[in-house]
Amino acid sequence: MLNRSLSCAFAFVALQLVQAQKAPDFSVTDFNNKTHKLYEDYLNQNKVVVLKFFFVGCPPCANIAPYVEQAYQRWGSGAGKAEFLQITTLTSDKNSTVKSYHQSKGLSFPGIGSDGGAQAALQPYKSGTFGTWYGT
């Protein structure tokens, strides 16, 4: 029984260590040609950053988009202590495609396509450093 308890405690601590990894820095350019530097613009300014990974043709992503927009507005629309960045997972989603998607869904938070650096920002999260990548 003690060994099982120790194993559970170790698994919990190991999980916390994985979750406590420092976010990798990145610089991306959204569909409005604004550059976003994770640490310089946000984390070093004590802002919370919500990264929403998606792709334009993703039905669940489209379903939750209005709720994410509501949260973005509730938390200051980027002018408060939180910023939201929507980052595509597909190389075929260019900034122009992401912009059209945002306009069609009434989204006002920044969106980043593959030509805005989305793949470089996404890659560390897919590597396993932060746990298993399940997709968007």
Sequence and secondary structure as in RCSB ss.txt:
>XXXX:A:sequence
MLNRSLSCAFAFVALQLVQAQKAPDFSVTDFNNKTHKLYEDYLNQNKVVVLKFFFVGCPPCANIAPYVEQAYQRW
GSGAGKAEFLQITTLTSDKNSTVKSYHQSKGLSFPGIGSDGGAQAALQPYKSGTFGTWYGT
>XXXX:A:secstr
 HHHHHHHHHHHHHHHHHHT      EEE TTS EEEIIIIIGGGT EEEEEEE TT HHHHHHHHHHHHHHHHT
TTTSSSEEEEEEES TT  HHHHHHHHHHHT  S EE GGGTHHHHHHHHHTTTTS     
